[in-house]
């Protein structure tokens, strides 16, 4: 990936510079329009009748019935396992600034998963160089390999040896990473236990993998793909990565097409300013205020609605987050420079480039108002989308069709394949040349004689206090009722696609 550096002075641009800028922007806009048009048709509801027929036969097998019965009967054991994962704290270490100060150590949870993989009978269990945990459930041969995976790290906010005590309240599990991604970890482990309970044999191997570093850039999955593709795993032989991330019961996502730009805006003061005169923070503050006021799209609520199945993303949507502001770190001194990091996301690259132009316009106006010599620098340090793989269709591939059909067989839901959504690890897997997908859905399975419902909202918290603290940090929580449909969805898909061996 190339880094782009855009530096604009407060002074007006020359005519020649403006011409070059206009030419660049015209090219960018044309490319963005093409990209947005290509993304528009990346959600499908295909005919999966042939795949559903295969899965109904598998679903009727006595060993599958036994495995599903185990899932319904083992709810207490499953919740306790979820809690044990929570209590083995694993703040992200790779690429983390906090890790430099003693924060970030995923070894606690990786060692717990290693132990559980061994207890549950996996073979070739090991922890690799970047704290990925890998184990294999061998098949009988002549079937594709299914790599069931999660990420076991969480947002790094305090040292790894800080005690964690997960608890249940309001029908939710509370702990760092309770939902992202320990709910997925619990789903994956329960699938493994259910396979053992039903004494199920598959034709293809089933790999169970817990990745490290997802919260800080997915370094774990990158290492895993480099180590195993294409000699151990190859999509051309039918192999596929499937991530558990808490959802399930309906379709599948096969990518993450919305574009992501990570940028940094830095403001500089004139060199001849004395110690106690106006500093860089005085300029950065108004810039941040205007960016937040002018660029923050009120439709960013679409993101939350889209995640819960209530709406769709539109190409003009912009998600804006300002994750870090930095000034002078020297005590008793003013800031000669100050910066803010921006996380910009949109289904349309054109929309992102418009946001970049707006940021530069605001920065130019504010620095000019501050006086002569105030300047700024704007860096676009990373640009991510999900690249395609030549010969692989995100909408028309066998694993996705089978995963979409599994939801239909279980719950009669729509068989959706969505190439506009995914996960960080899925994106990085694609970048390494290996397709990946995530189970999706808003089905709540009550396990009481087949009773279930499809909800339009995931929020069930009644407590206003707890609702405010249920985000993606040390107070994260997850609704326990969402757990079971993903387990059953993953179980039926995995056995059907890897092939039931009699």
Order of alpha helices (4+ residues) and beta strands (2+ residues): beta-alpha-beta-alpha-alpha-alpha-alpha-beta-beta-beta-beta-beta-alpha-beta-alpha-beta-beta-beta-alpha-alpha-beta-beta-alpha-beta-alpha-beta-alpha-beta-beta-beta-alpha-beta-alpha
